[in-house]
Amino acid sequence: MSGLVSAVRPGAYRDSIVLMQLQVALTELPDVEDAGAVMATPENLSLLEASGLLPAPVPEAGPTDLVVVVRAATKEAGEQALDRIGTLLRRGSSGGEGGFRPHSLEAAARLTPGARFALVSVPGRYAAGVAGQALDLGLHVFLYSDNVGVDEEIRLKRHARDAGLLVMGPDCGTALIGGVGLGFANRVRRGQIGMVAASGTGLQAVASAIHELGRGVSQGIGTGGRDLSRQVGAITALQAVDILRRDPETRVIVLISKPPSPEVADRLLAAAGSTGKPVVVAFQGVGQKIINGPEIGAGSKAAGGDNTAGLHFADDLSEAARLAVTLDAGGAVDGRSAWSATRSGDGAPASGALAPYLRGLFSGGTLALETLLKLRGRLDPLHSNLGTERSVELEDPGRSRGHTVLDLGADEFTVGRPHPMIDNDLRVRRLRQEADDPDAGLIMLDVVLGYGAHPDPASELAPVIAEARRPDLAVIAIVVGTDEDPQETDAQIELLEGAGAHVHRDVSAAVSHALALLGAPRDPAAAAPAPGPPASAERPAAVPAEAASEPAGRPVALDDLTQPAAAINVGLERFAESLAAQEVEAIQLDWRPPAGGDERLLEILEKLRR
């Protein structure tokens, strides 16, 4: 009879990718049925319990201690697996130059004097402290970590602005700096289109489409999803617009965001409209009415007259790419190019032959939201974990209800586990769960390629898609990538199509196909873009008083945004590996939680530091 054995390694901090690799390697050992490897935070121990892998009694361990649990056919097989932990951890960890890893940011900066960027992806509890240290060393910060408080974000961004530095984040997944991708990024050609994005997968989708349409990207500056909130006031986005205004390599600017705060959008649009360059605006859920008459808002007019002439609003990410390419090329382009063509797998059910409900399983929150907005009014009610008034919030995100669109990269799914763009385990499980539901007739998912992402996602997803096929169930996959991505986009598409999936290159084509397959009634009015924000007279002051009085700060030096010669990575080793693949020197910090993860001691140290 199988049983659990466990081991605790005090102070053995490892990032979630290394632990994922350890867990997979353990399950491949003889007679091992399942395994878990986590840092012993309360959230991670809860995940072990939910998976039936929490030993009794619960191990005595803290957040910086590594807990490894193995369920094996025999106790002896389990103990033999635990004996392999050290070897497997060494196999799963890649070293820096010569295997050496500095223990502090200061040491890393001395070793890499050419470094201008620090990539930070440590747990949110510690991320602001690490980002602050990087700023003090004169480094721009790419802050992938989430669960960073809004007050800390504001403090970091004001510090950066005053120093002429950028904080891209928190929860920033993508940037393209001088042709180098930070975090998750597709390989795209250099060009004259600059991008400012409060959305990682939104930036990836538009950049990939621009590449496939034959043009290129000068800079892609991520801001973090909360930057355009009323509290933060678009600090990073405004810096980014100023950079692109001054950048001689940028001819067209693209702004991308999930629904922004209306008054902050006013201020950002005023700044964008004053650049003297054409600007494409892709604010999800905000239609073109925002540019009509007074609805641009008092903030834009007060900033120096009506600056709306250069603004071009897009209803979705696909249109944003096509508008940007049109403006860059100085002429018209084919509205339906090869990158967005419909592609279908074999054996698809005929329209009307499917079970009734759609299930969307997305790794990209922006792609999930765009899908939900396009389905709005056509499939009702829509359930989601996206927190939008245009859907019904799921009581339990672990179980779909009716028509459901999920962002599987949201915090409730990623605490203690890698993001689904890196690790397919969660989506594989959820695919099987949805396929087992006889009411599920159509499963939609995105496959986002590029640096930092899973090296071969289709190889894991395609077999599950093939296994899930039944006469009344179809699968649609939206592939975001380019012909230069390391995963070989065409090969990924071929695998997915071979498994029976319909493959599309943008959300618009995928949603149109989904509605046709489900036999949804045509109702163009219901699917029209949402109206823009209310007229400025009906909302708060366009620019918060505290934001209006803030100094402009020091301009970011354009020389800092040439191709990075070196960067310092603190956290996910995958990001350092992707930089190395782009021929950028990346030094990996041997990071450990300060004060040994002791919360009381950490609070004391933070008070002393202030």
C-alpha positions in Angstrom: 0.0 0.0 0.0 1.4 3.4 -0.9 2.3 6.0 1.7 3.8 9.4 2.2 7.4 10.2 3.2 8.8 13.7 3.6 11.9 15.7 4.3 12.6 19.2 5.4 15.7 21.2 4.4 16.0 24.3 6.6 16.9 27.5 4.8 17.2 25.8 1.4 15.3 28.5 -0.6 14.7 27.7 -4.3 12.6 29.5 -6.9 9.3 27.9 -8.1 10.8 26.8 -11.4 13.6 24.8 -9.7 11.0 23.2 -7.4 8.8 22.4 -10.4 11.7 20.6 -12.0 12.5 18.8 -8.8 8.9 17.7 -8.4 8.8 16.4 -12.0 12.1 14.6 -11.6 10.9 12.8 -8.4 7.7 11.6 -10.1 9.9 10.0 -12.8 11.7 7.8 -10.3 10.7 4.1 -9.9 7.6 3.4 -7.8 6.9 7.1 -7.1 3.3 7.9 -7.6 3.2 11.7 -6.8 5.5 14.3 -5.3 5.4 17.9 -4.0 8.3 20.3 -3.4 7.5 23.7 -1.9 8.8 26.4 0.3 6.8 26.0 3.6 4.6 29.1 3.4 1.0 28.6 4.7 -0.3 28.9 1.2 2.0 26.2 -0.1 1.2 23.9 2.7 -2.5 24.4 1.9 -1.7 23.4 -1.7 0.0 20.2 -0.5 -3.1 19.5 1.6 -5.4 20.0 -1.4 -3.3 17.6 -3.4 -3.4 15.0 -0.7 0.3 15.4 -0.1 0.4 17.0 3.4 2.0 14.6 5.9 0.6 14.0 9.3 1.9 15.5 11.5 2.5 18.6 9.6 6.3 19.2 9.3 7.7 21.9 11.5 9.0 24.4 8.9 9.0 28.0 8.0 8.7 30.0 4.7 12.4 29.7 3.9 12.5 25.9 4.5 12.1 23.4 1.7 9.5 20.7 2.2 9.6 17.7 -0.1 6.9 15.0 0.0 6.8 11.8 -1.9 4.0 9.3 -2.3 5.5 5.9 -3.3 4.4 2.3 -3.7 6.6 1.4 -0.7 8.3 3.3 2.1 11.6 2.1 0.9 11.0 3.6 -2.6 9.9 6.9 -1.1 13.0 7.1 1.1 15.2 6.3 -1.9 13.6 9.1 -3.8 14.2 11.6 -1.0 17.9 10.5 -1.0 18.1 11.9 -4.5 17.0 15.4 -3.6 20.5 16.9 -3.5 21.4 15.5 -6.9 18.2 16.5 -8.5 18.4 20.1 -7.2 21.9 20.5 -8.6 20.7 19.2 -11.9 17.8 21.6 -11.9 19.8 24.7 -11.0 21.9 26.5 -13.6 24.8 28.6 -12.3 26.0 32.0 -13.4 29.3 32.6 -14.9 31.4 29.6 -14.1 28.7 28.5 -11.7 29.5 31.4 -9.3 26.6 33.4 -7.9 27.0 36.5 -5.8 25.0 36.7 -2.6 24.2 40.4 -2.8 23.1 43.0 -5.4 26.1 45.1 -4.5 28.4 42.2 -5.3 26.6 41.5 -8.5 26.8 45.1 -9.6 30.5 45.2 -9.0 30.9 42.0 -11.1 28.8 43.4 -14.0 29.6 47.2 -14.3 27.8 47.3 -17.6 24.5 46.2 -16.1 21.7 48.7 -16.3 18.7 46.5 -15.4 17.8 44.2 -12.5 15.1 41.6 -13.1 13.3 40.9 -9.8 10.9 37.9 -9.4 11.2 36.9 -5.7 8.1 36.4 -3.5 6.1 39.6 -3.2 6.8 39.9 0.6 10.4 40.7 -0.2 10.2 42.1 -3.8 9.9 45.8 -2.9 13.0 45.6 -0.7 15.0 44.0 -3.5 13.7 46.5 -6.1 14.6 49.4 -3.7 18.2 48.1 -3.4 18.4 47.9 -7.2 17.3 51.5 -7.6 19.8 52.7 -5.0 22.5 51.1 -7.2 21.3 53.1 -10.2 19.6 50.1 -11.9 16.3 50.1 -13.8 14.0 47.5 -12.4 11.9 44.9 -14.2 9.6 43.7 -11.4 7.8 40.5 -12.3 6.8 39.8 -8.7 3.1 40.2 -7.7 1.6 40.6 -4.3 3.5 43.9 -3.8 1.4 46.5 -2.0 0.2 49.6 -3.9 1.8 51.9 -1.4 5.1 50.2 -2.0 4.6 50.4 -5.7 4.0 54.2 -5.5 7.1 54.7 -3.3 9.3 52.7 -5.7 8.0 54.5 -8.8 8.4 57.9 -7.3 12.0 57.0 -6.2 12.7 55.8 -9.7 11.2 58.8 -11.4 13.3 61.2 -9.3 16.4 59.3 -10.2 15.7 59.0 -13.9 15.1 55.3 -13.6 12.2 53.0 -14.6 10.3 50.5 -12.4 8.4 48.2 -14.8 6.0 46.5 -12.5 5.1 45.0 -10.1 3.4 42.1 -11.9 5.1 43.1 -15.2 5.6 40.1 -17.4 7.1 41.5 -20.6 9.4 44.2 -21.9 11.4 44.7 -25.1 14.4 47.0 -24.4 16.7 47.7 -27.3 15.7 44.5 -29.0 16.1 42.3 -26.0 13.2 40.6 -24.3 12.9 40.8 -20.5 10.7 38.2 -18.8 8.3 36.7 -21.3 8.9 38.1 -24.7 8.6 37.1 -28.4 11.5 37.5 -30.8 10.5 40.4 -33.1 12.4 42.5 -35.5 13.6 46.0 -34.6 11.5 48.8 -36.1 9.9 52.2 -35.5 6.8 51.3 -33.4 7.2 52.0 -29.7 4.9 50.4 -27.1 3.8 51.2 -23.6 1.8 48.3 -22.0 0.1 47.8 -18.7 -0.3 44.2 -19.9 2.3 41.6 -20.6 0.4 39.3 -23.0 -1.2 42.3 -24.6 2.3 43.6 -25.4 3.3 40.2 -26.7 0.2 39.8 -28.9 0.6 43.2 -30.5 4.3 43.0 -30.9 4.0 39.5 -32.5 1.3 40.8 -34.9 3.4 43.8 -35.9 6.3 41.5 -36.7 4.1 39.1 -38.7 2.8 42.2 -40.6 6.3 43.0 -41.7 7.2 45.9 -39.4 9.2 46.1 -36.1 9.4 47.4 -32.5 11.7 50.1 -31.2 10.9 49.7 -27.5 8.3 47.8 -25.6 8.0 49.2 -22.1 5.9 47.3 -19.6 4.4 49.2 -16.6 2.7 46.6 -14.5 -1.1 46.1 -14.5 -1.8 48.6 -11.7 0.1 51.6 -13.2 -3.0 53.2 -14.8 -5.0 53.0 -11.6 -6.1 56.1 -9.8 -3.7 55.4 -6.9 -0.6 55.0 -9.0 -1.4 57.6 -11.6 0.4 56.2 -14.6 3.9 57.1 -13.2 5.7 54.6 -15.3 3.5 55.0 -18.4 4.1 58.7 -18.4 7.8 58.2 -18.2 7.6 55.7 -21.1 5.6 58.1 -23.3 8.3 60.7 -22.6 11.0 58.3 -23.6 9.2 57.4 -26.9 8.6 61.1 -27.5 12.3 61.8 -27.4 13.4 58.6 -29.1 14.4 59.3 -32.7 14.0 55.6 -33.5 10.3 55.7 -32.6 7.8 56.9 -35.3 4.5 55.5 -33.9 3.4 54.9 -30.3 1.0 52.2 -29.1 -0.6 52.3 -25.7 -2.1 49.1 -24.3 -4.0 48.6 -21.0 -6.8 46.7 -19.4 -9.6 49.2 -18.4 -7.7 52.2 -17.0 -8.9 54.7 -14.5 -10.7 57.4 -16.6 -9.0 60.4 -15.0 -5.6 58.8 -15.3 -6.3 57.8 -18.9 -7.1 61.5 -19.6 -3.7 62.5 -18.3 -1.9 59.8 -20.3 -3.8 60.6 -23.5 -2.9 64.3 -23.1 0.8 63.4 -22.8 0.6 61.0 -25.7 -1.3 63.5 -27.9 1.5 66.1 -27.2 4.3 63.9 -28.5 3.8 65.0 -32.1 3.7 61.3 -33.2 0.7 59.2 -34.1 -0.6 57.2 -31.2 -2.6 54.0 -31.3 -4.7 53.5 -28.1 -5.8 50.0 -27.1 -7.6 50.3 -23.8 -9.7 47.2 -23.3 -13.4 47.8 -22.9 -13.1 51.4 -23.9 -14.6 52.2 -27.3 -13.9 55.0 -29.8 -16.5 57.3 -28.2 -13.8 58.5 -25.8 -12.3 60.7 -28.6 -15.5 62.4 -29.4 -16.0 66.0 -28.2 -15.8 66.6 -24.4 -15.5 62.9 -23.6 -11.7 63.1 -24.0 -11.9 64.7 -20.5 -10.9 68.0 -19.0 -7.5 66.7 -18.1 -6.5 66.4 -21.8 -7.8 69.8 -22.8 -6.2 71.5 -19.8 -2.8 70.1 -20.6 -2.5 72.3 -23.6 -5.5 72.4 -25.9 -7.1 69.6 -27.8 -4.4 67.0 -28.4 -6.7 64.3 -29.8 -5.8 64.7 -33.5 -2.9 62.2 -33.3 -4.9 59.5 -31.3 -6.2 56.4 -33.1 -8.4 54.1 -31.0 -8.4 50.4 -31.6 -11.2 48.1 -30.5 -8.9 45.2 -29.9 -5.3 44.0 -30.0 -5.4 42.9 -33.6 -6.7 46.2 -34.8 -4.0 48.0 -32.7 -1.3 46.1 -34.5 -2.8 46.8 -38.0 -3.3 50.5 -37.2 0.3 50.9 -35.9 1.6 49.1 -39.1 -0.5 51.3 -41.3 0.7 54.5 -39.6 4.3 53.3 -39.7 4.2 52.3 -43.3 2.4 55.5 -44.3 -0.3 53.6 -46.2 -2.8 50.8 -46.1 -2.2 47.2 -45.2 -4.2 44.0 -45.9 -6.8 43.9 -43.1 -6.7 40.1 -42.9 -3.0 39.1 -43.1 -1.5 35.7 -42.8 -0.8 36.0 -39.1 -4.5 36.2 -38.4 -5.8 33.7 -40.9 -8.3 31.0 -39.8 -6.6 27.7 -39.3 -8.6 24.6 -38.3 -7.8 21.1 -37.2 -9.4 18.0 -38.7 -12.5 16.3 -37.4 -14.3 19.4 -36.1 -18.0 19.0 -35.2 -20.5 20.8 -37.3 -22.1 24.0 -36.0 -24.9 23.3 -33.5 -23.6 19.8 -32.8 -21.7 20.8 -29.6 -22.7 20.6 -26.0 -23.9 24.0 -24.8 -21.2 25.7 -22.8 -17.9 27.4 -23.5 -14.9 27.1 -21.2 -11.9 29.5 -21.6 -8.6 28.4 -20.0 -6.1 31.3 -20.5 -2.6 31.9 -19.3 -2.8 35.5 -20.4 -5.1 37.8 -18.4 -5.4 40.3 -21.3 -6.3 37.6 -23.8 -8.9 36.2 -21.4 -10.4 39.7 -20.9 -10.5 40.4 -24.6 -12.2 37.1 -25.2 -14.8 37.8 -22.5 -15.5 41.3 -23.9 -16.1 39.9 -27.4 -18.4 37.2 -26.0 -20.4 39.7 -24.0 -24.0 39.8 -25.0 -23.6 36.7 -27.2 -23.2 34.1 -24.5 -24.9 35.0 -21.3 -24.3 34.8 -18.4 -20.5 34.7 -18.5 -18.7 33.5 -15.4 -15.1 34.5 -14.7 -12.4 35.2 -12.1 -11.4 38.4 -14.0 -13.2 40.7 -11.5 -15.1 42.7 -14.2 -18.7 43.9 -14.0 -19.2 42.4 -17.4 -19.2 38.9 -15.9 -20.5 36.9 -13.0 -17.8 36.2 -10.4 -17.2 32.5 -9.8 -17.8 31.4 -6.2 -15.2 28.7 -6.7 -12.6 29.4 -9.5 -11.7 25.7 -9.3 -15.0 24.7 -10.9 -16.6 26.2 -14.0 -20.2 27.2 -14.2 -22.1 27.6 -17.5 -20.1 29.7 -19.9 -16.8 30.4 -18.1 -13.6 32.4 -19.0 -10.7 31.9 -16.6 -7.4 33.7 -16.2 -5.3 30.8 -14.9 -2.4 33.2 -14.3 -4.3 35.0 -11.5 -3.0 35.0 -8.0 -5.5 32.3 -6.8 -3.9 29.9 -9.2 -0.3 30.8 -9.0 0.4 31.1 -5.3 3.2 28.5 -4.7 3.3 27.3 -8.3 4.9 28.6 -11.6 2.9 30.7 -14.0 0.9 28.6 -16.6 3.1 30.1 -19.4 6.0 28.2 -17.8 4.3 25.1 -16.4 1.4 23.4 -18.2 0.4 21.2 -15.2 -2.5 23.3 -14.1 -4.0 23.6 -17.6 -3.5 20.0 -18.3 -5.5 19.1 -15.2 -8.2 21.7 -16.0 -8.4 20.6 -19.6 -9.2 17.1 -18.4 -11.7 18.4 -15.9 -13.6 20.4 -18.5 -13.5 17.5 -21.0 -15.1 15.3 -18.3 -18.0 17.7 -18.0 -20.7 16.6 -20.5 -22.0 20.2 -20.6 -18.7 21.6 -22.0 -18.9 21.9 -25.7 -16.0 24.2 -26.5 -12.7 24.8 -24.8 -10.7 27.8 -25.7 -7.1 28.3 -24.6 -4.1 30.5 -25.5 -0.6 29.2 -26.2 1.9 32.1 -25.7 5.4 31.5 -27.1 8.7 33.3 -26.8 11.6 33.7 -24.4 10.8 32.7 -20.8 7.8 30.6 -21.8 7.6 26.8 -21.8 10.1 25.5 -24.4 7.5 23.2 -26.1 4.0 23.8 -24.7 2.2 22.0 -27.6 4.0 18.7 -26.8 2.2 18.6 -23.5 -1.1 20.2 -24.5 -1.7 18.4 -27.8 -1.9 14.8 -26.3 -4.5 16.0 -23.7 -6.5 17.8 -26.5 -6.5 14.6 -28.5 -7.5 12.6 -25.5 -10.3 15.0 -24.7 -11.9 14.9 -28.2 -15.5 13.7 -28.4 -18.2 14.3 -31.0 -19.8 17.2 -29.1 -16.6 18.9 -27.9 -14.3 21.2 -29.9 -11.0 22.9 -28.9 -9.8 26.3 -30.1 -6.2 27.4 -29.5 -5.0 31.0 -29.9 -1.2 30.9 -30.7 0.8 34.1 -29.9 4.2 33.9 -31.4 6.5 34.7 -34.4 8.4 32.8 -36.9 11.6 33.6 -35.0 10.5 32.3 -31.5 12.6 29.5 -30.0 9.6 27.2 -29.9 9.2 27.2 -33.7 5.7 28.6 -34.0 4.7 26.6 -37.1 5.8 23.3 -35.4 3.6 24.2 -32.4 0.6 24.9 -34.6 1.1 21.6 -36.5 1.1 19.7 -33.2 -2.1 21.4 -32.0 -3.9 21.0 -35.3 -2.8 17.3 -35.4 -4.5 16.8 -32.1 -7.7 18.2 -33.6 -7.6 21.8 -32.3 -8.8 24.8 -34.3 -5.8 27.2 -34.3 -6.1 31.0 -34.7 -3.5 33.8 -34.4 -5.7 36.4 -32.7 -8.7 36.6 -30.3 -11.1 38.2 -32.9 -10.8 35.2 -35.3 -11.0 32.7 -32.5 -14.1 34.2 -30.9 -15.9 34.5 -34.3 -15.2 30.8 -34.9 -16.3 29.9 -31.4 -19.6 31.6 -31.7 -20.2 30.0 -35.1 -19.5 26.5 -33.7 -21.8 27.1 -30.7 -24.5 28.4 -33.1 -24.8 31.7 -31.1 -27.4 34.1 -32.6 -26.0 37.0 -34.6 -26.4 40.2 -32.6 -23.8 42.8 -33.8 -25.2 45.5 -31.5 -24.7 43.4 -28.4 -21.1 42.7 -29.4 -20.3 46.4 -30.2 -17.5 48.0 -28.2 -18.3 49.2 -24.7 -18.9 53.0 -24.6 -16.0 55.1 -23.4 -15.8 56.7 -19.9 -18.6 59.1 -19.0 -18.1 62.8 -19.9 -15.6 64.6 -17.7 -18.4 66.7 -16.1 -19.9 63.5 -14.7 -16.7 62.1 -13.0 -14.0 63.2 -10.6 -11.4 65.7 -11.4 -9.4 64.4 -14.4 -6.1 64.5 -12.6 -5.9 63.7 -8.8 -4.6 66.7 -6.9 -1.7 64.8 -5.5 -0.6 63.7 -9.0 -1.0 67.2 -10.5 1.4 68.7 -8.0 4.1 66.0 -8.3 7.4 67.0 -9.9 8.1 65.6 -13.4 11.3 63.9 -12.2 14.5 63.3 -14.1 14.2 62.1 -17.7 15.3 58.6 -18.4 18.5 58.6 -20.4 17.9 57.2 -23.9 21.3 55.6 -23.9 20.1 53.3 -21.1 17.6 51.7 -23.6 20.1 50.6 -26.2 20.6 46.9 -26.3 21.5 45.8 -22.7 25.1 44.5 -22.4 24.4 42.9 -19.0 21.6 42.4 -16.5 21.3 41.1 -12.9 18.6 38.5 -12.3 17.1 38.0 -8.8 14.6 35.1 -8.7 13.4 32.9 -11.6 16.4 31.4 -13.3 14.4 31.0 -16.5 14.7 34.8 -17.0 18.5 34.7 -16.8 18.5 31.7 -19.2 16.4 33.6 -21.8 18.8 36.6 -21.6 21.7 34.4 -22.2 19.9 32.9 -25.2 19.7 36.5 -26.5 23.4 36.9 -26.0 23.1 39.3 -23.0 25.3 38.7 -20.0 23.1 37.7 -17.1 24.4 37.2 -13.6 22.1 35.1 -11.3 22.0 36.3 -7.7 22.0 33.6 -5.0 19.1 35.2 -3.3 17.8 34.2 0.1 15.0 35.8 2.1 16.4 38.5 4.5 16.5 37.7 8.2 16.1 34.0 7.4 12.4 34.7 6.6 11.8 35.6 10.3 8.9 38.2 10.0 9.6 39.8 13.4 13.3 40.2 12.7 12.5 41.4 9.2 10.2 44.2 10.5 13.0 45.3 12.9 15.5 45.5 10.1 13.2 47.4 7.9 12.6 50.0 10.7 16.3 50.4 11.2 16.8 50.8 7.4 14.3 53.7 7.4 
